[in-house]
Amino acid sequence: QAVVIVNRVFEKYSCKIIEGDYKKGYTVSIENGNGYITYSNGVKKQIRSDVIYIDYLRSDNKNLYVLTKDNGSYRYDVSDMSYNKMPLSTYTQDMRVVQGGEYDGYVVVKTLIEGVTEYRVLDNNSYNSYFGMVINSFSDLTGQIDDFNSKGFSYTVADKTYETFEFVYDKDQKDEFNHESTSFIKLIRNSGQDAPFILATDANHDRMKFNGLGGTYNVEISIDSDGEFDGGFLFNVTKMDDLKSFYGYKATLQTNDDGTATAKLIKQDWATGDVIVENEEVEIDTELYAHNKLRLFKNVNKLYFYVNDVLAFYVEGDFDNEDGYYGLLCEDGSTTFNSYKVEKLPY
């Protein structure tokens, strides 16, 4: 009679499912439209189907990022394969994970929102919020991000999926904004109320002053559903009660009935406002929710105002060179600011 010898040790472990340990390393791949993770011990698992991009953060490989064909973007926790949607999910057309940098990595997403394509940068390690950096393309991502970060103070907001901030000026109401906000800003002037404005504040909520000798002020505004806007910059403001009573300057753009706009530079001497220069024939984009970019460049006694990269006016004069506050304003109706950035010149 034959003797059957059973290897109980082999029998015990042959039925055990071999798992992978992400801490020991892994790779990711896309095969036939499916996203996979392959651990260092050879274990391979499917993560998601209909995947067009997948990558992980080398400095913290617990975080894995996936973009699907339906424009859904996800962040996976590889330790348990749980996941959540990223803030611009459904708007994301393409994605790149950027290794290194101030936060040990970034995620850049190419978004398409209401016909506007932008390359937005997510950081802060959690990648659960959009903090406002917009770059030009997927080329030289590290260089673009480093260049953006090296410019010092910057404030950029864009994304109609977030909350709308509505400011109506009230002396008893806070009239500054913190430059760390993460949404676009909409200023609305209601009937019978003073025109709203906002001034930049630092992290301590103290108003920030800007180098009076020079600098660049960049803002991108959108035309509202009524096809109108009337707003722009405040700068070198040394004292302020409301938009009728302050010392400083404002550069504004106001839509005309014929599809053009009027650009103005106004010096405000408390209750008196004097128009320094005016251009009534500025070409703009008047499509619904169209973006129009304004740029003000001041260098001692020279001032340039650009609309969509075209010079709207240039003026020389004895401008007040005292450091002052800066911000945004709406003079009539409503004005939506999609982005805002101030850069100091090295004086």
For each residue, the residues with C-beta under 8 A, 3 or more apart:
1:
2:
3:
4:
5:
6: 11
7: 10 11
8: 11 12
9: 12 13
10: 7 13 14
11: 6 7 8 14 15
12: 8 9 15 16
13: 9 10 16
14: 10 11
15: 11 12
16: 12 13
17:
18: 41 43
19: 39 43
20: 24 26 37 38 39 40 41 43 45
21: 24 39 40 41
22: 25 26 39 61 62 78 79
23: 61
24: 20 21 39 40 41
25: 22 39 40 61
26: 20 22 37 38 39 40 56 61 78
27: 37 38
28: 35 36 37 38 47 54 55 56 64
29: 35 36 38 54
30: 33 34 35 36 51 52 53 54
31: 34 36
32:
33: 30 49 50 51 69
34: 30 31 46 47 48 49 50 51
35: 28 29 30 46 47 48 49 51 54 66
36: 28 29 30 31 44 45 46 47
37: 20 26 27 28 44 45 47 64 78
38: 20 26 27 28 29 42 43 44
39: 19 20 21 22 24 25 26 42 43 44
40: 20 21 24 25 26
41: 18 20 21 24
42: 38 39
43: 18 19 20 38 39
44: 36 37 38 39
45: 20 36 37
46: 34 35 36 49
47: 28 34 35 36 37 51 54 64 66 76 81
48: 34 35 51 66 68 74
49: 33 34 35 46 68
50: 33 34 68 69 70
51: 30 33 34 35 47 48 54 66 67 68 69
52: 30 67 68 69 94
53: 30 65 66 67 94 95 96
54: 28 29 30 35 47 51 64 65 66 67
55: 28 64 65 95 96 97
56: 26 28 61 63 64 65 78 97
57: 60 61 63 64 65 97 99 104 105
58: 61 99 105
59: 99 100 104 105
60: 57 63 104 105 125
61: 22 23 25 26 56 57 58 64 78
62: 22 77 78 79
63: 56 57 60 75 76 77 78 127
64: 28 37 47 54 55 56 57 61 75 76 77 78
65: 53 54 55 56 57 73 74 75 76 86 95 97 107 127
66: 35 47 48 51 53 54 73 74 75 76 83
67: 51 52 53 54 71 72 73 74 92 94 95
68: 48 49 50 51 52 71 72 73 74
69: 33 50 51 52
70: 50 90
71: 67 68 89 90 91 92 93
72: 67 68 85 89 90 92
73: 65 66 67 68 85 86 88 89 92 95 109
74: 48 65 66 67 68 83 84 85 86 89
75: 63 64 65 66 83 84 86 127 128
76: 47 63 64 65 66 81 82 83
77: 62 63 64 80 81 82 83
78: 22 26 37 56 61 62 63 64 81
79: 22 62
80: 77
81: 47 76 77 78
82: 76 77
83: 66 74 75 76 77
84: 74 75 128
85: 72 73 74 89
86: 65 73 74 75 89 92 107 109 122 127 128
87: 122 128 129 130 161
88: 73 91 92 109 111 120 122 130 159 161
89: 71 72 73 74 85 86 92
90: 70 71 72
91: 71 88 111 112 113 161
92: 67 71 72 73 86 88 89 95 109 110 111
93: 71 110 111 112 117
94: 52 53 67 109 110 138
95: 53 55 65 67 73 92 107 108 109 110
96: 53 55 107 108 138 141
97: 55 56 57 65 105 106 107 108
98: 101 105 106 107 108 141 142 145
99: 57 58 59 105
100: 59 104 105 142
101: 98 104 105 106 123 142 145 146 149
102: 123 149
103: 106 123 124 125
104: 57 59 60 100 101 125
105: 57 58 59 60 97 98 99 100 101 123 125
106: 97 98 101 103 121 122 123 141 145
107: 65 86 95 96 97 98 121 122 123 127
108: 95 96 97 98 119 120 121 122 135 138 141
109: 73 86 88 92 94 95 119 120 122
110: 92 93 94 95 117 118 119 138
111: 88 91 92 93 117 118 119 120
112: 91 93 115 116 117
113: 91 116 118 159 160 161
114: 160 289
115: 112 289
116: 112 113 291
117: 93 110 111 112
118: 110 111 113 134 158
119: 108 109 110 111 134 135 136 137 138
120: 88 108 109 111 130 133 134 158 159
121: 106 107 108 131 133 134 135 145 148
122: 86 87 88 106 107 108 109 127 129 130 131
123: 101 102 103 105 106 107 127 131 133
124: 103 127 128 129 131
125: 60 103 104 105
126: 129
127: 63 65 75 86 107 122 123 124
128: 75 84 86 87 124
129: 87 122 124 126 182
130: 87 88 120 122 159 162 182
131: 121 122 123 124 180 182
132: 154 155 156 157 158 182 339
133: 120 121 123 145 148 154 156
134: 118 119 120 121 156 158 339
135: 108 119 121 141 144 145 148
136: 119 139 144
137: 119
138: 94 96 108 110 119 141
139: 136
140: 143 144
141: 96 98 106 108 135 138 144 145
142: 98 100 101 145 146
143: 140 146 147
144: 135 136 140 141 147 148
145: 98 101 106 121 133 135 141 142 148 149
146: 101 142 143 149 150
147: 143 144 150 151
148: 121 133 135 144 145 151 154
149: 101 102 145 146
150: 146 147
151: 147 148 154 343
152: 343 344
153: 179 208 342 343 344
154: 132 133 148 151 179 341 342 343
155: 132 179 181 200 340 341 342
156: 132 133 134 339 340 341
157: 132 181 182 183 184 185 337 338 339 340
158: 118 120 132 134 184 220 338 339
159: 88 113 120 130 162 183 184
160: 113 114 184 289
161: 87 88 91 113
162: 130 159 182 183 184
163: 183
164: 183 184 186
165: 177 181 183 184 185 186
166: 186 187 188
167: 175 177 185 187 188 196 197 198
168: 173 188 189 190 193 196
169: 173 175 193 194 195 196 197 242 243
170: 173 175 193
171: 241 242
172:
173: 168 169 170
174:
175: 167 169 170 196 197 198 199
176: 198 199 200 201 205 207 327
177: 165 167 181 185 198 199 200 201 327
178: 181 201 202 203 205
179: 153 154 155 200 201 202 208
180: 131 203
181: 155 157 165 177 178 185
182: 129 130 131 132 157 162
183: 157 159 162 163 164 165
184: 157 158 159 160 162 164 165 222 336 337 338 339
185: 157 165 167 177 181 198 328 336 337 340
186: 164 165 166 334 335 336 337
187: 166 167 196 197 198 231 328 329 330 334 335 336 337
188: 166 167 168 196 330 333 334
189: 168 193 194 195 196 330 331 332 333 334
190: 168 193
191:
192:
193: 168 169 170 189 190 196
194: 169 189 242 243 244
195: 169 189 242 243 329 330 331 332
196: 167 168 169 175 187 188 189 193 329 330
197: 167 169 175 187 234 242 243 327 328 329 330
198: 167 175 176 177 185 187 327 328 329
199: 175 176 177 207 208 234 237 240 325 326 327
200: 155 176 177 179 207 208 325 326 327 342
201: 176 177 178 179 204 205 206 207 208
202: 178 179 205 206 208
203: 178 180
204: 201
205: 176 178 201 202
206: 201 202
207: 176 199 200 201 325
208: 153 179 199 200 201 202 325 326
209: 323 324 325
210: 215 235 236 323 324 325 326 342 344
211: 214 215 323 344 345 347
212: 236 320 321 322 323 324
213: 299 300 321 345 347
214: 211 298 299 300 345 347
215: 210 211 297 298 342 343 344 345
216: 295 296 297 298 342 343 345
217: 233 235 251 295 296 297 298 326 341 342
218: 293 294 295 296 339 340 341 342 343
219: 232 233 293 294 295 328 337 339 340 341
220: 158 291 292 293 294 337 338 339 340
221: 229 231 253 291 292 293 294 335 336 337 338
222: 184 229 289 290 291 292 336 337 338
223: 227 228 229 255 284 285 286 287 288 289 290 292
224: 227 228 229 289 333 334 335 336
225: 288 289
226: 333
227: 223 224 255 286 288
228: 223 224 255 333
229: 221 222 223 224 253 254 255 330 333 334 335 336
230: 252 253 254 255 330 331 332 333 335
231: 187 221 252 253 328 329 330 331 335 337
232: 219 250 251 252 253 294 328 329
233: 217 219 250 251 252 294 296 326 327 328 329
234: 197 199 237 246 248 249 250 325 326 327 328 329
235: 210 217 248 249 250 251 296 298 324 326
236: 210 212 248 249 319 320 322 323 324 326
237: 199 234 240 246 247 248 249 324 325 326 327
238: 247 248 320 322 324 325
239: 246 247 270
240: 199 237 245 246 247 248 325
241: 171 244 245 246
242: 169 171 194 195 197 245 246
243: 169 194 195 197 246 329 331
244: 194 241 271
245: 240 241 242 270 271
246: 234 237 239 240 241 242 243 268 270
247: 237 238 239 240 268 269 270 320
248: 234 235 236 237 238 240 267 268 320 324 325
249: 234 235 236 237 265 266 267 268 319 320
250: 232 233 234 235 264 265 266 268 329
251: 217 232 233 235 263 264 265 266 294 296 305
252: 230 231 232 233 263 264 266 329 331
253: 221 229 230 231 232 261 262 263 264 282 284 292 294 307 312
254: 229 230 261 262 264 331 332
255: 223 227 228 229 230 259 260 261 284 286
256: 259 260 261 262 280
257:
258:
259: 255 256 284 286
260: 255 256 280 281 282 283 284
261: 253 254 255 256 282 283 284 307
262: 253 254 256 278 279 280 282
263: 251 252 253 278 279 282 305 307 312 313
264: 250 251 252 253 254 275 277 278 279
265: 249 250 251 275 276 277 278 303 305 313 315
266: 249 250 251 252 273 274 275 276
267: 248 249 273 274 276
268: 246 247 248 249 250 272 273
269: 247 272 273 274
270: 239 245 246 247
271: 244 245
272: 268 269
273: 266 267 268 269
274: 266 267 269
275: 264 265 266 278
276: 265 266 267 315 317
277: 264 265 313 315
278: 262 263 264 265 275 313
279: 262 263 264 282 312 313
280: 256 260 262
281: 260
282: 253 260 261 262 263 279 307 310 312
283: 260 261 307 308 310
284: 223 253 255 259 260 261 290 292 307 308
285: 223 290 291 292 308
286: 223 227 255 259 290
287: 223 290
288: 223 225 227
289: 114 115 160 222 223 224 225
290: 222 223 284 285 286 287
291: 116 220 221 222 285 338
292: 220 221 222 223 253 284 285 307 308
293: 218 219 220 221 306 307 308 309
294: 218 219 220 221 232 233 251 253 305 306 307
295: 216 217 218 219 304 305 306 309
296: 216 217 218 233 235 251 303 304 305 306
297: 215 216 217 303 304 305 306
298: 214 215 216 217 235 302 303 304 319
299: 213 214 302 303 345
300: 213 214 319 321
301: 316 317 318 319
302: 298 299 314 315 316
303: 265 296 297 298 299 314 315 316 317 319
304: 295 296 297 298 311 313 314
305: 251 263 265 294 295 296 297 311 312 313 314
306: 293 294 295 296 297 309 310 311 312
307: 253 261 263 282 283 284 292 293 294 310 312
308: 283 284 285 292 293
309: 293 295 306
310: 282 283 306 307
311: 304 305 306 314
312: 253 263 279 282 305 306 307
313: 263 265 277 278 279 304 305
314: 302 303 304 305 311
315: 265 276 277 302 303
316: 301 302 303
317: 276 301 303
318: 301
319: 236 249 298 300 301 303
320: 212 236 238 247 248 249 324
321: 212 213 300
322: 212 236 238
323: 209 210 211 212 236
324: 209 210 212 235 236 237 238 248 320
325: 199 200 207 208 209 210 234 237 238 240 248
326: 199 200 208 210 217 233 234 235 236 237 342
327: 176 177 197 198 199 200 233 234 237
328: 185 187 197 198 219 231 232 233 234 335 337 340
329: 187 195 196 197 198 231 232 233 234 243 250 252
330: 187 188 189 195 196 197 229 230 231 333 334 335
331: 189 195 230 231 243 252 254
332: 189 195 230 254
333: 188 189 224 226 228 229 230 330
334: 186 187 188 189 224 229 330
335: 186 187 221 224 229 230 231 328 330
336: 184 185 186 187 221 222 224 229
337: 157 184 185 186 187 219 220 221 222 231 328 340
338: 157 158 184 220 221 222 291
339: 132 134 156 157 158 184 218 219 220
340: 155 156 157 185 218 219 220 328 337
341: 154 155 156 217 218 219
342: 153 154 155 200 210 215 216 217 218 326
343: 151 152 153 154 215 216 218
344: 152 153 210 211 215
345: 211 213 214 215 216 299
346:
347: 211 213 214
